[in-house]
Amino acid sequence: MPESFDVIVIGGGPGGYVAAIRAAQLGMKTAVVERDKAGGRCLNYACIPAKTILRSAEIYDEAKNGAELGIVGDVAIDWPALQARRAKVSESLSGGVKFLWDKNKITMIEGEGSLTAEGNVSVGGEVYEATKGVIVATGSVALPIPGVEFGGRVVDTWGAWSLTEQPKKIAVVGAGASGSELASAYHRLGTEVILIEMLPQILPAEDKDIAKVVERVFKKEGIEISTGAPVENVEVGSGSVKFTYGDKSAEVDYLCVAGGRGPDTEALNLSAAGVEIGERGKIKVDGFGQTTNPKVFAIGDLVNKKALAHKAEEEGVVAAEKIAGVETEPVNQELMVGATFTHPQVASVGLTEAAAKEAGHEVKIGKQKISGEGAGTVYDDKDGIVKLVIDAKYGEVLGAHIVGNRACDMIAELVAVMALEGGAPELQRIVHPHPTVSEAVLDAARAVDGWAIHA
């Protein structure tokens, strides 16, 4: 007889491995079903590989263009070494997840998991009983663009991050977070890049003012940007890819499709378990991640609007707590922060200015250039901006948007203020350490009422 568990988690990515650890912390006998590597796609094929190569690109670009900083000398890219470090970082973090599972006495079941009609889990023909609940955390898969299949020189984001040789020229289709990160990294490493977005602006989920800064920097640095036109007439050859976009045509070494992802539900046998699917193929859940089968929970890219690793982690914690019967709260999807590790970085939480106005809010805007702060000059942040969208009547922070060299580290204080129901008046009086780029948040808050010091 296969072993029985209190909780079984299907998928060992950020949401799944965190959910399993939290379940074990709460005294539940826990197993994780994983068909590949501990840490899932994020650690092994997506977030971590991307950020590792982005870090190499950052160092290379700063060294190559460091004369103004007093750094001179020739530098070069060792592509095999760069890729070896990318693999080593993922391997190290995957091993760290395994260590945490062992530490918390979590069983790893290798194979592909699916649900049974009773809400248990089948792996390789063996059925494992989950006495209290199952958490489904299988993530998402890359979606091709119409008329184009992945293969050869048409790659998804993982294919682009793991190329065995540095291309001279690539095209990236889709200028959301993943596509823009690819464009930023490859350009800084010396590859010629075309970035193509069907919508009117790159980073279409971001505030217009923030996206404009990134577009301006990209163009200034030499990335070709095309918006409002689809990629068509794709011809894949043995050594290149030809295509058209709008009234232009191009030939590149690789065409990377970063246009979107879909929930990975094909193997889960959801209908047999009575789990309903909602819009865009995502699983219907309540605020705690509970599906239409009360025994089954779903988290991460499978549910809700955004597909973010940190969102999956928090949903995993809440699902585990709900199954354990301890006091918990629904995940606040409105405070789910976005983070894009381009150069410059982009981070945001809450409503854009346009969305706030569409929702009927009367708003006040506070903006501050990071270059206006002492640290902005010290740390060479020439383009950064902090933008706050504030409710005019109550001073509530409706949205916060940052573009700058360290935007993703700066956004957390805005999330905290919003979660604690603070507003511009509180931000105006929070002392920020000097000299740091976070002082731009202070001045942006003061700019709401017209008294920024360094504007």
C-alpha positions as CSV (number, residue, x, y, z in Angstrom):
1,M,0.0,0.0,0.0
2,P,1.4,3.5,-0.9
3,E,2.0,5.8,2.0
4,S,-0.7,8.1,3.3
5,F,-0.1,11.8,4.1
6,D,-2.0,14.7,5.6
7,V,-1.1,17.0,2.8
8,I,0.3,16.3,-0.7
9,V,1.6,19.2,-2.8
10,I,1.8,18.6,-6.6
11,G,4.7,20.7,-7.9
12,G,7.9,21.7,-6.1
13,G,8.4,25.3,-7.4
14,P,8.3,28.4,-5.2
15,G,4.6,28.1,-4.3
16,G,4.8,24.3,-3.9
17,Y,8.0,24.0,-1.9
18,V,7.0,26.9,0.4
19,A,3.5,25.4,0.9
20,A,5.0,22.0,1.8
21,I,7.4,23.6,4.4
22,R,4.6,25.6,6.0
23,A,2.4,22.5,6.1
24,A,5.1,20.5,7.8
25,Q,5.8,23.4,10.3
26,L,2.1,23.1,11.3
27,G,2.6,19.5,12.2
28,M,1.1,17.9,9.1
29,K,2.8,14.9,7.5
30,T,3.6,16.2,4.0
31,A,4.8,15.0,0.6
32,V,5.8,16.9,-2.6
33,V,5.3,15.4,-6.0
34,E,7.8,16.7,-8.5
35,R,8.5,15.4,-12.0
36,D,11.7,17.3,-12.5
37,K,14.0,19.2,-10.1
38,A,13.3,20.7,-6.6
39,G,12.5,24.3,-7.0
40,G,10.5,23.8,-10.2
41,R,10.7,26.1,-13.2
42,C,11.5,29.3,-11.3
43,L,14.7,28.1,-9.7
44,N,15.9,25.9,-12.7
45,Y,14.5,27.5,-15.9
46,A,13.0,30.9,-15.3
47,C,13.4,33.5,-12.5
48,I,16.8,32.5,-11.1
49,P,18.6,31.7,-14.4
50,A,17.3,35.1,-15.8
51,K,18.5,37.1,-12.8
52,T,21.9,35.3,-12.7
53,I,22.6,36.3,-16.3
54,L,21.2,39.8,-15.8
55,R,23.7,40.1,-13.0
56,S,26.6,39.1,-15.3
57,A,25.3,41.6,-17.9
58,E,25.2,44.3,-15.2
59,I,28.8,43.8,-14.2
60,Y,30.1,43.5,-17.8
61,D,28.3,46.7,-18.9
62,E,29.5,48.7,-15.9
63,A,33.1,47.5,-16.4
64,K,33.0,48.1,-20.1
65,N,31.6,51.6,-19.7
66,G,33.2,52.5,-16.4
67,A,35.7,55.2,-17.5
68,E,33.7,57.9,-15.9
69,L,33.9,56.0,-12.6
70,G,37.6,55.6,-12.9
71,I,37.5,52.0,-14.1
72,V,39.4,51.3,-17.3
73,G,40.7,48.2,-19.1
74,D,39.5,45.6,-21.5
75,V,36.8,43.1,-20.5
76,A,35.3,40.2,-22.5
77,I,32.4,37.7,-22.2
78,D,33.3,34.1,-21.5
79,W,30.0,32.6,-22.6
80,P,30.6,29.0,-21.4
81,A,31.7,30.4,-18.0
82,L,28.6,32.6,-17.9
83,Q,26.3,29.7,-18.6
84,A,28.2,27.5,-16.1
85,R,27.6,30.0,-13.4
86,R,23.9,30.1,-14.3
87,A,23.7,26.4,-14.0
88,K,25.7,26.3,-10.8
89,V,23.4,28.9,-9.1
90,S,20.3,27.0,-10.0
91,E,21.8,23.7,-8.8
92,S,22.8,25.3,-5.5
93,L,19.3,26.7,-4.9
94,S,17.6,23.5,-5.9
95,G,19.9,21.6,-3.4
96,G,18.9,24.2,-0.8
97,V,15.2,23.3,-1.4
98,K,15.9,19.6,-0.9
99,F,17.8,20.4,2.3
100,L,14.7,22.3,3.6
101,W,12.4,19.4,2.7
102,D,14.7,17.0,4.5
103,K,15.0,19.3,7.5
104,N,11.2,19.5,7.8
105,K,10.7,15.7,7.2
106,I,8.9,16.2,3.9
107,T,8.8,13.3,1.5
108,M,9.6,13.9,-2.2
109,I,7.7,11.6,-4.6
110,E,9.3,11.7,-8.1
111,G,6.9,11.6,-11.0
112,E,3.9,13.4,-12.5
113,G,1.0,13.8,-10.2
114,S,-2.7,13.9,-11.0
115,L,-5.9,14.0,-8.9
116,T,-8.2,11.2,-8.4
117,A,-12.0,11.4,-8.1
118,E,-11.6,11.2,-4.3
119,G,-9.2,14.1,-4.2
120,N,-6.1,11.9,-3.6
121,V,-3.0,11.9,-5.8
122,S,-1.9,9.4,-8.4
123,V,1.8,9.1,-9.4
124,G,3.0,6.5,-11.8
125,G,0.0,4.3,-11.2
126,E,0.2,4.5,-7.4
127,V,-2.4,6.4,-5.5
128,Y,-1.3,8.3,-2.4
129,E,-4.0,9.3,0.1
130,A,-4.1,12.9,1.2
131,T,-6.3,12.9,4.4
132,K,-6.5,16.6,4.8
133,G,-5.9,18.2,1.5
134,V,-4.0,18.5,-1.8
135,I,-2.3,21.7,-3.0
136,V,-1.8,22.0,-6.7
137,A,1.2,24.1,-7.7
138,T,2.2,23.0,-11.2
139,G,2.9,26.5,-12.6
140,S,2.7,27.5,-16.2
141,V,4.0,26.7,-19.7
142,A,5.2,29.0,-22.5
143,L,2.6,29.9,-25.2
144,P,3.8,30.3,-28.8
145,I,2.5,33.1,-31.0
146,P,-0.1,32.1,-33.7
147,G,1.4,30.2,-36.6
148,V,4.8,29.7,-35.0
149,E,5.9,26.7,-33.0
150,F,8.8,26.4,-30.6
151,G,11.8,24.5,-32.0
152,G,15.2,25.1,-33.5
153,R,15.9,28.8,-33.7
154,V,12.4,29.7,-32.3
155,V,12.8,29.5,-28.5
156,D,10.9,30.3,-25.4
157,T,12.5,32.3,-22.5
158,W,14.3,29.3,-21.1
159,G,15.7,28.5,-24.5
160,A,17.0,32.1,-24.8
161,W,18.6,32.1,-21.3
162,S,20.3,28.8,-21.9
163,L,21.8,29.3,-25.4
164,T,25.1,27.5,-25.8
165,E,26.6,30.4,-27.8
166,Q,26.1,34.2,-27.7
167,P,24.0,35.3,-30.7
168,K,25.0,38.3,-32.7
169,K,21.3,39.3,-33.1
170,I,18.1,38.2,-31.6
171,A,14.4,39.3,-31.7
172,V,12.3,39.2,-28.6
173,V,8.5,39.0,-29.1
174,G,6.6,40.3,-26.1
175,A,7.8,43.2,-24.1
176,G,6.3,42.3,-20.7
177,A,8.6,41.7,-17.8
178,S,10.2,38.5,-19.1
179,G,10.7,39.8,-22.7
180,S,12.1,43.1,-21.5
181,E,14.5,41.4,-19.1
182,L,15.8,39.3,-22.0
183,A,16.2,42.3,-24.2
184,S,18.0,44.3,-21.4
185,A,20.4,41.4,-20.6
186,Y,21.4,40.5,-24.1
187,H,21.9,44.1,-25.2
188,R,24.2,44.8,-22.3
189,L,26.1,41.6,-23.1
190,G,26.7,43.0,-26.6
191,T,24.0,41.3,-28.7
192,E,22.0,43.3,-31.2
193,V,18.3,43.2,-30.0
194,I,14.9,43.9,-31.5
195,L,12.1,44.1,-28.9
196,I,8.6,43.7,-30.4
197,E,5.3,44.3,-28.6
198,M,1.8,44.1,-30.1
199,L,0.3,46.6,-27.6
200,P,1.0,50.3,-27.8
201,Q,3.7,50.4,-25.0
202,I,6.4,48.1,-23.7
203,L,5.8,46.8,-20.2
204,P,2.1,47.2,-20.8
205,A,1.1,46.3,-17.3
206,E,3.1,49.3,-15.9
207,D,2.2,52.9,-15.4
208,K,2.7,54.8,-18.6
209,D,5.2,57.3,-17.2
210,I,7.4,54.4,-15.9
211,A,7.3,52.5,-19.2
212,K,8.3,55.6,-21.0
213,V,11.5,55.9,-19.0
214,V,12.5,52.3,-19.8
215,E,11.7,52.7,-23.5
216,R,13.7,55.9,-23.6
217,V,16.7,54.2,-21.9
218,F,16.4,51.1,-24.2
219,K,16.4,53.3,-27.3
220,K,19.2,55.5,-26.1
221,E,21.3,52.3,-25.5
222,G,20.6,50.9,-28.9
223,I,17.7,48.4,-28.5
224,E,15.3,48.6,-31.4
225,I,11.7,48.8,-30.2
226,S,8.6,48.1,-32.2
227,T,5.1,48.5,-30.7
228,G,1.6,48.0,-32.1
229,A,2.5,45.5,-34.8
230,P,2.5,41.6,-34.7
231,V,5.3,39.3,-35.9
232,E,4.3,37.6,-39.2
233,N,5.7,35.6,-42.1
234,V,8.2,33.7,-39.9
235,E,10.7,31.6,-41.9
236,V,12.9,29.4,-39.8
237,G,16.2,28.4,-41.5
238,S,19.1,26.3,-40.3
239,G,21.1,29.4,-39.3
240,S,18.6,32.2,-38.9
241,V,15.0,33.3,-38.6
242,K,13.4,35.7,-41.0
243,F,10.1,37.5,-40.3
244,T,8.1,40.7,-40.7
245,Y,6.8,43.1,-38.1
246,G,4.6,46.0,-39.3
247,D,6.2,47.4,-42.4
248,K,9.6,46.1,-41.5
249,S,11.4,42.8,-42.0
250,A,14.4,41.3,-40.2
251,E,16.7,38.3,-40.0
252,V,18.1,37.2,-36.7
253,D,20.0,34.3,-35.1
254,Y,17.1,33.5,-32.8
255,L,13.5,34.5,-32.4
256,C,12.5,34.4,-28.7
257,V,8.8,34.3,-27.9
258,A,8.0,35.8,-24.5
259,G,4.4,36.7,-25.3
260,G,2.7,34.9,-22.5
261,R,2.2,31.7,-20.4
262,G,-0.7,29.4,-19.7
263,P,-1.5,27.3,-16.7
264,D,0.0,23.9,-16.7
265,T,-3.1,21.8,-15.9
266,E,-3.1,19.1,-18.7
267,A,-1.9,16.2,-16.5
268,L,-3.9,17.1,-13.4
269,N,-7.2,15.3,-14.2
270,L,-9.1,18.3,-12.7
271,S,-12.5,17.4,-14.0
272,A,-12.5,14.0,-12.5
273,A,-11.8,15.6,-9.1
274,G,-14.6,18.1,-9.5
275,V,-12.2,21.1,-9.9
276,E,-13.7,23.8,-12.1
277,I,-11.8,26.0,-14.6
278,G,-12.5,29.7,-14.9
279,E,-11.3,32.4,-17.3
280,R,-8.2,32.0,-19.4
281,G,-7.9,28.4,-18.3
282,K,-7.2,29.2,-14.7
283,I,-8.5,27.2,-11.8
284,K,-11.4,28.8,-9.8
285,V,-10.4,29.5,-6.2
286,D,-11.5,31.5,-3.2
287,G,-9.2,33.9,-1.3
288,F,-7.6,31.0,0.5
289,G,-6.9,29.0,-2.7
290,Q,-9.7,26.5,-2.1
291,T,-11.2,25.1,-5.3
292,T,-14.7,23.8,-6.1
293,N,-13.5,20.6,-4.5
294,P,-13.1,21.5,-0.8
295,K,-10.2,19.1,-0.4
296,V,-8.2,20.6,-3.3
297,F,-6.3,23.9,-3.2
298,A,-4.6,25.6,-6.1
299,I,-1.9,28.3,-6.1
300,G,0.6,30.3,-8.2
301,D,0.4,30.6,-11.9
302,L,-2.7,28.3,-11.9
303,V,-4.9,30.9,-10.3
304,N,-5.8,34.6,-10.2
305,K,-4.4,37.3,-12.5
306,K,-0.7,37.6,-11.9
307,A,2.0,35.0,-12.4
308,L,4.7,35.8,-9.9
309,A,6.9,33.6,-7.7
310,H,6.3,35.6,-4.6
311,K,2.6,35.5,-5.1
312,A,2.8,31.7,-5.3
313,E,4.8,31.6,-2.1
314,E,2.2,33.6,-0.1
315,E,-0.7,31.7,-1.6
316,G,1.1,28.5,-0.6
317,V,1.5,29.6,3.0
318,V,-2.2,30.6,3.2
319,A,-3.4,27.3,1.6
320,A,-1.4,25.3,4.1
321,E,-2.7,27.3,7.0
322,K,-6.3,26.9,5.8
323,I,-5.9,23.1,5.5
324,A,-4.3,23.0,9.0
325,G,-7.3,24.9,10.5
326,V,-5.1,27.7,12.0
327,E,-6.1,31.3,11.8
328,T,-5.1,32.9,8.5
329,E,-6.2,35.6,6.1
330,P,-6.9,35.6,2.3
331,V,-4.1,36.8,0.1
332,N,-4.5,40.4,-0.9
333,Q,-4.1,40.2,-4.6
334,E,-4.4,44.0,-4.9
335,L,-1.1,44.4,-3.0
336,M,0.8,41.9,-5.2
337,V,4.0,43.7,-6.2
338,G,5.5,43.5,-9.6
339,A,9.2,43.4,-10.1
340,T,11.1,43.6,-13.5
341,F,14.9,43.3,-13.4
342,T,15.7,45.2,-16.6
343,H,18.2,48.1,-16.5
344,P,16.7,50.3,-15.2
345,Q,14.6,48.1,-12.9
346,V,10.8,48.5,-12.6
347,A,8.7,47.8,-9.5
348,S,5.1,48.6,-8.8
349,V,2.2,47.9,-6.5
350,G,-1.5,48.9,-6.7
351,L,-3.2,51.1,-9.3
352,T,-1.6,53.0,-12.1
353,E,-2.7,56.6,-12.5
354,A,-4.9,55.7,-15.4
355,A,-6.5,52.8,-13.6
356,A,-7.1,54.9,-10.5
357,K,-8.9,57.5,-12.5
358,E,-10.9,54.9,-14.4
359,A,-12.0,53.5,-11.0
360,G,-13.5,56.9,-10.1
361,H,-10.8,58.2,-7.7
362,E,-9.8,61.8,-7.6
363,V,-6.0,61.5,-7.4
364,K,-2.9,63.6,-6.6
365,I,0.4,62.6,-8.0
366,G,3.8,62.8,-6.3
367,K,6.9,62.4,-8.4
368,Q,10.6,62.5,-7.6
369,K,13.6,61.9,-9.8
370,I,16.2,59.7,-8.1
371,S,18.9,61.8,-9.6
372,G,17.7,64.6,-7.4
373,E,18.9,62.8,-4.3
374,G,22.6,62.6,-3.3
375,A,22.6,58.9,-3.7
376,G,21.2,59.1,-7.2
377,T,24.4,60.8,-8.3
378,V,26.7,58.6,-6.2
379,Y,25.2,55.4,-7.6
380,D,24.8,56.8,-11.2
381,D,21.0,56.5,-11.3
382,K,20.3,59.2,-14.0
383,D,16.9,58.0,-15.2
384,G,15.1,56.8,-12.1
385,I,11.7,58.1,-10.9
386,V,9.4,57.4,-8.0
387,K,5.7,58.0,-8.8
388,L,3.0,57.8,-6.1
389,V,-0.7,57.8,-7.0
390,I,-2.6,59.2,-4.0
391,D,-6.3,59.5,-3.2
392,A,-6.9,63.3,-3.1
393,K,-9.4,63.2,-0.2
394,Y,-7.9,60.8,2.3
395,G,-4.2,60.7,1.3
396,E,-4.3,56.9,0.8
397,V,-1.6,55.4,-1.4
398,L,-3.5,53.9,-4.3
399,G,-0.4,52.9,-6.3
400,A,3.3,53.2,-6.2
401,H,5.6,52.9,-9.2
402,I,9.4,53.0,-9.3
403,V,11.9,52.9,-12.2
404,G,15.6,53.0,-11.2
405,N,18.7,50.9,-10.7
406,R,17.4,49.4,-7.5
407,A,13.7,49.8,-7.8
408,C,12.9,46.2,-6.9
409,D,14.6,46.7,-3.5
410,M,12.8,50.0,-2.9
411,I,9.2,49.0,-3.4
412,A,8.8,46.9,-0.3
413,E,8.3,50.0,2.0
414,L,5.5,51.1,-0.2
415,V,3.8,47.7,0.1
416,A,4.2,47.9,3.8
417,V,2.7,51.4,4.1
418,M,-0.3,50.3,1.9
419,A,-0.8,47.1,3.9
420,L,-0.9,49.0,7.1
421,E,-3.3,51.6,5.6
422,G,-0.8,54.4,5.7
423,G,-0.8,57.2,3.3
424,A,1.2,60.2,1.9
425,P,1.1,62.0,5.3
426,E,2.8,59.1,7.0
427,L,5.4,58.7,4.2
428,Q,6.2,62.4,4.4
429,R,7.4,61.9,8.0
430,I,9.3,58.6,7.8
431,V,13.0,59.3,8.2
432,H,15.0,57.7,5.4
433,P,18.7,57.0,5.7
434,H,21.1,59.3,3.9
435,P,22.6,58.9,1.3
436,T,20.2,56.2,-0.2
437,V,18.0,56.1,-3.2
438,S,15.1,55.4,-0.9
439,E,15.1,59.1,-0.1
440,A,13.3,59.6,-3.4
441,V,10.3,57.9,-1.9
442,L,10.3,60.5,0.9
443,D,10.5,63.4,-1.6
444,A,7.8,61.9,-3.8
445,A,5.5,61.7,-0.8
446,R,6.2,65.3,0.0
447,A,5.7,66.3,-3.7
448,V,2.1,65.2,-3.4
449,D,1.5,68.3,-1.3
450,G,4.1,70.5,-3.1
451,W,6.9,70.5,-0.6
452,A,9.5,68.0,-1.9
453,I,12.9,69.3,-0.7
454,H,15.1,68.0,-3.6
455,A,12.7,68.5,-6.5
